[in-house]
Amino acid sequence: MKKVYISGRISGLERDVYLAHFAKAEELLKAQGYKVVNPTKMPPCRWPWLYKLMGYNLTLLYDIWLMMGCDHIYKIPGWRESPGSNIESCAAYHLNIWPLMRKERDKIDLKLAKAFSE
């Protein structure tokens, strides 16, 4: 089973908004048969006190470490507005962690857009 890391905008969004985006992306990826790494379910994101202790840079390094165990990266639409997602995208490229195939990615993007437009 292929493993996918979810990357997307967190900074500047309300907690409930980014958690919903990542959760829906995880649900859709699992429905496609992928094993999913959702960074919003990891300790620095689940426990705000830990994030404050670790800080942005160390949390980003932790996320990249999580991504290193994955085969693919899925970038939630709007990822380009996030400095962290841009860094993850660049790291994924250099670590040979490839984006999902366009056909699969487009299908998930459309379902995400539909879910959040309702």
C-alpha positions as CSV (number, residue, x, y, z in Angstrom):
1,M,0.0,0.0,0.0
2,K,1.4,3.4,-1.0
3,K,1.8,6.0,1.7
4,V,0.9,9.7,1.1
5,Y,1.8,12.7,3.1
6,I,-0.7,15.6,3.2
7,S,0.7,19.1,2.8
8,G,-1.4,22.2,3.0
9,R,-1.9,25.6,4.4
10,I,-2.2,25.8,8.2
11,S,-0.8,29.2,9.2
12,G,-3.3,32.0,8.9
13,L,-6.3,29.7,9.0
14,E,-8.6,29.0,11.9
15,R,-7.8,25.7,13.6
16,D,-11.2,24.1,12.8
17,V,-10.8,25.1,9.1
18,Y,-7.4,23.5,8.5
19,L,-8.3,20.5,10.6
20,A,-11.4,20.0,8.5
21,H,-9.4,20.4,5.2
22,F,-6.8,17.9,6.3
23,A,-9.4,15.4,7.7
24,K,-11.4,15.4,4.4
25,A,-8.2,15.0,2.3
26,E,-7.3,12.0,4.5
27,E,-10.7,10.5,4.1
28,L,-10.6,10.8,0.3
29,L,-7.1,9.5,0.1
30,K,-7.9,6.5,2.3
31,A,-10.9,5.8,0.0
32,Q,-8.5,5.6,-2.9
33,G,-6.5,2.9,-1.0
34,Y,-3.6,5.0,0.3
35,K,-2.1,4.9,3.8
36,V,-2.1,8.5,4.9
37,V,0.2,10.6,7.0
38,N,-1.8,13.6,8.3
39,P,0.5,16.1,10.0
40,T,-2.5,17.7,11.8
41,K,-2.9,14.4,13.8
42,M,0.7,14.5,15.0
43,P,1.7,15.8,18.4
44,P,2.9,19.3,17.5
45,C,-0.4,20.1,15.8
46,R,-2.7,18.2,18.2
47,W,-1.1,19.8,21.3
48,P,-0.7,23.6,20.8
49,W,1.5,23.8,23.9
50,L,4.0,21.4,22.2
51,Y,4.0,23.5,19.1
52,K,4.8,26.6,21.2
53,L,7.6,24.7,22.8
54,M,9.0,23.4,19.5
55,G,8.4,26.5,17.4
56,Y,7.7,26.7,13.6
57,N,11.1,25.6,12.3
58,L,11.5,22.5,14.4
59,T,7.8,21.6,13.7
60,L,8.5,21.9,10.0
61,L,11.6,19.7,10.3
62,Y,9.5,17.2,12.1
63,D,6.9,17.2,9.3
64,I,9.6,16.7,6.7
65,W,10.9,13.8,8.7
66,L,7.4,12.3,8.6
67,M,7.2,12.9,4.9
68,M,10.4,11.0,4.3
69,G,8.7,7.7,5.0
70,C,6.1,8.4,2.3
71,D,5.9,7.5,-1.4
72,H,3.9,10.5,-2.5
73,I,2.8,13.9,-1.4
74,Y,-0.7,15.3,-1.8
75,K,-0.9,19.1,-1.7
76,I,-4.3,20.5,-0.7
77,P,-5.5,23.2,-3.1
78,G,-4.2,26.6,-1.8
79,W,-0.9,25.1,-0.7
80,R,1.0,27.7,-2.6
81,E,-0.1,30.3,-0.1
82,S,1.7,28.5,2.6
83,P,5.5,29.0,3.1
84,G,5.6,25.6,5.0
85,S,3.9,23.8,2.2
86,N,6.2,25.3,-0.4
87,I,9.2,24.1,1.7
88,E,7.6,20.6,2.0
89,S,7.0,20.6,-1.8
90,C,10.6,21.5,-2.5
91,A,11.9,18.9,0.0
92,A,9.6,16.2,-1.5
93,Y,11.0,16.9,-4.9
94,H,14.6,16.6,-3.7
95,L,13.8,13.5,-1.7
96,N,12.1,11.8,-4.8
97,I,8.7,11.9,-3.1
98,W,6.4,12.4,-6.0
99,P,3.0,14.1,-6.2
100,L,0.0,11.9,-6.9
101,M,-0.7,11.2,-10.5
102,R,-2.7,14.1,-12.0
103,K,-5.8,12.0,-12.6
104,E,-5.9,10.9,-9.0
105,R,-5.0,14.4,-7.6
106,D,-7.7,16.1,-9.8
107,K,-10.4,13.7,-8.6
108,I,-9.5,14.4,-4.9
109,D,-9.2,18.1,-5.5
110,L,-12.8,18.2,-7.0
111,K,-14.2,16.3,-4.1
112,L,-12.5,18.5,-1.6
113,A,-13.8,21.6,-3.4
114,K,-17.3,20.2,-3.4
115,A,-17.2,19.3,0.3
116,F,-16.2,22.8,1.3
117,S,-18.5,24.7,-1.0
118,E,-21.6,23.1,0.5
